[in-house]
Amino acid sequence: MEPNEPQLTPNIQTTQPSVENSPKNYTKIILLSVIGLLLVGTVAGAYYLKSKNTWPPNGPIPIENPESCPPGSTYKGGICFIGGTPKSCSATNKDEICSTVSDETANWKTFNIENITFNYPNDWTDPEIFPTNSGLSGVVKTADGYIEVGVHTGGNKGHSSKVNEEFIKRYASDEGKILLLDNSLAGIRGVELQGVKTITVYIAAKDKLSVYSIYITSPQSLNLNTEELFDQILSTFRFTP
């Protein structure tokens, strides 16, 4: 590719017409200034009233501590559920009226496989589950097949809890991050390879003696927001008895 040629700006001299300072001109300037001040005051007043009467000021505020939920509510994924209705409150003022937020995962399908469960969108396929050398694998897809979520169980089976913990931390250390899923250590990372975008999370099993993996894939060319979707799916992850 040839380098871009520098854009030259012609040196054009312009002559501004002179304006005589007449009383008429001063009157116009004063009138315009007054109108400008009135407009600024109106906008500022409207913003103040809006922020004063809105709680929370910038929409629902997710909370980190379940104890910050109002009495009689339940907690899930940073949201307080009150009487079956999802609510989100400020952790600093839990007695304020909560803002209702939608829980898109509430009516999703459930994927159950070997002591773990999570939800996924209703319009996806039913799970296909098959045995592997180490455990089970399962797959669900969108109707068009563009997005796929898969699970593998029994990874690193037979290794100690310390070895599995180090494996997860090492996996996440390469441009990934550590998180907790149902109070179990997990590491997540995304890669793009041969036109496919894949995000994979490794989760320590409840007994810490094996590792689960859950992934989501989609064609890189479609530029789909699978990160947000995967976060929603993982927010429903639970161990089963």
Secondary structure, 3 states (H helix, E strand, C coil): CCCCCCCCCCCCCCCCCCCCCCHHHHHHHHHHHHHHHHHHHHHHHHHHHHHHCCCCCCCCCCCCCHHHCCCCEEEECCEEEECCEEEECCCCCCCCCCEECCCCCCCCEEEEECCEEEEECCCCCCCEEEECCCCEEEEEECCCCCCEEEEEEEECCCCCHHHHHHHHHHHHHCCCEEEEECCEEEEEEEEEECCEEEEEEEEECCCCCCEEEEEEEEEHHHCCCHHHHHHHHHHCCEECC
